[in-house]
Amino acid sequence: MPPQRRSRTHKNNKAIKKAHRTRRRTKDILTIHEDLKPENADKLKHQELDADLPGLGQHYCVECSRYFITEKAATEHLRGKAHKKRLRELKEAPYTQAEAEAAVGLTTENRRPVSSSGGIDAKKNTATSMALDQAL
């Protein structure tokens, strides 16, 4: 019986790995929120003819940032699961920079924020922060 071929033949092929990673790369949600603004969405929906884009750039889904070859393909996409999933993702408001910094613990002050519960932790934090203020 001849030896069997290995099943993982693309294990160390870097070109195939890179193609797999970059094949379905899409726009970030924050960028799509910028595209959904009326002035940007109007520009994207009414583009000039471009031979490099599918369907000459005339059939575009702003929410998914995808071009389609025909109007039929675009309408089928609008009824599909991928488009509806993207609409659900876009319903959530995007995070602002201030919210991101607050989540990490960075604030405009150089000390930790005081607990709003008013319990023992809040008293410890205020006492510690007062001591830090006096030291500075």
N, C-alpha and C positions, 0 to 999 in steps of 0.2 A: 504494500500500500504506500503510495507516495506521500510525502509530508504535506500537511495541511497549511494553507496560507494563514498568516496571523490576522486576527480580526481588527486590530488597531493599527492600520497602515499609515494613518495621518498623524501619528503621535508627535513627531518632532518636525513636522513640516510647518515652518513659520508662516509661509504665505497663506496656507489654508486657515491657520489660526487667526491671522489678522483679518482675512476676508470674513470669517464668521463673526468676529467682534464688531466689525464696522458695517455689516450688511444692512441692518435695520436701524441704524442710528437716526433718531428723529430730533426735532426741535425740542428744547426745554420748555416746560410748562410756563415759566415766567416770560419767555420770549413769545409764546403763543398768546399770552394775556396782552402783551404789547400789540400784537398783530390784530387782536379783536377790537381795538379801539376803532371807531367809525372811519377816521381818516386813513388809517393803515389798511383796514379791511377793504375799503373801496378801491384802493390802489391795487391790492392783491387780486381782487375779483375781476377787475377790468384792466388786465395787462395787455401790452402790445404783443403782437405775434412774435414768437421766439422759436426758431427751428430747433434749438437745442433741448427744449422742454417737451414732455409728452403732450400730445394734443395741441401743440403750438402754444402752450401755456394758457389756454382758454378755459379749461375745466379744473378749478382749484378748490380744495376744501381748506378753509382757513383754520378750522379747529384742529384738523389733523396734519396740516401743512403738507398736503399731498396733491400732486398733479395727476389727472386722469386723461386717457386718450380720447374717450368719447363722453358725450353727455349721459348716455345710458350707463356707462361704468360709474360715473359720478353719482347718479341717482341711486344705483344699487349700493354704493358705498354709504350713502346717507341713511339707508335702511339697515345697514349691517351692524354687527355686534361691536366691531372695533371703533366705529364712529360713536356709537352710543356710550361706550365705555369712556372715550375721551371727553365727551360732553359731561359725564358725571365727574370726572377729574377736574374739569374746568369750572364747575359750579363752586368749588371751594375757593375762597379768596387767597391770593398768593401771600406768602409771608413777606413782611417788610424787613429791612435791614435792622431796625430797632428791635423787632421781635426776635430775630435770630440772635442778636447780641444778648438780649435779656435771657434767652433760653440757655446760652452758654454760661451766663453768670457775669457777663461784662455789663457794667452800667456806666453812667457818666461820672459817678463818684468813684473814689478809689477804695471804697470799703464795701463790705457785703451788705446787701439790703436787709432791712429790719423786717422781722416776721410780723405779719398783720394780725396774728391771733391774739397778741397782747399777753401771752402767758409768760412762763419763766424764761423761755428761749428769747422772747423779745426783750425782757429786762437784761438778760446776759448780753445780747447783741448791742443794746443801747449803751450799757456800761462799758463794753469793750470798745465800741466806736468812740465813746466820749474819751476814754483813756488814749486811744489812738490820736484823736484830735488834739488833746493836750500835749502829747509827745511831739506832734508836728509843730 
